[in-house]
């Protein structure tokens, strides 16, 4: 979950609703905060010199589009900044809280959250009357 959204949801209870806007710097950050990667110049298409400021699109390991911006280039290497599609953009949100989990209580791996209004009890921890 985005830290900017998590901060805005803190203290809400099941059934509460909230909407608003998260500034870009609190959402996916600014372009300057994104990672750099060095690539061989030979990876770039012939006829299109990788000049600073140009944006290229490539395919990731799973076939997804990956955008990156040239930061600098030498005869053999190009430094690029990997771009998130939402970097630099404010985000609008609208949420309704369905349930709230206590992060201090471990959940089994892959277990879905309880339905709204359901309270989970540890039967082993209950004392008998």
C-alpha positions, 0 to 999 in steps of 0.5 A: 500500500502506498505510504501516502494512502496508508497515512490517510486511512490510519484510525478509520473503522469498518464502514468509514469512507474517505476520499481525497488526493495524494500529492505526487511526492507522497504517492509514487514520488518524483522522477528524481527519486526513481532508480538509475540503471546503466545499459550498453549503448548497443542495446539502443536502436540504430539511427536513434542516438540515446540523448539525455531527455529522450524516453524509450519503451522496452519490454520487461521480463514478462512482456510488460512495457517498461519506460525509461529516460536517458540521463547520460550517455557515453560511447559504450554505456547509457545511464537511464532512469526507470519510469513508473507510469504514475510518477509525478502525478497526483492521485485521487482516491475514494475508499470504504473500509471493509475490515481492519486487521491488527498487524501484530496478530500473525495471519496464516500465509495467503489467508483472506481478511475476515468479512466486515464486522467479524472479530477473530478470536484466538480460541487457545488464548481464551480463558474458560469461566 
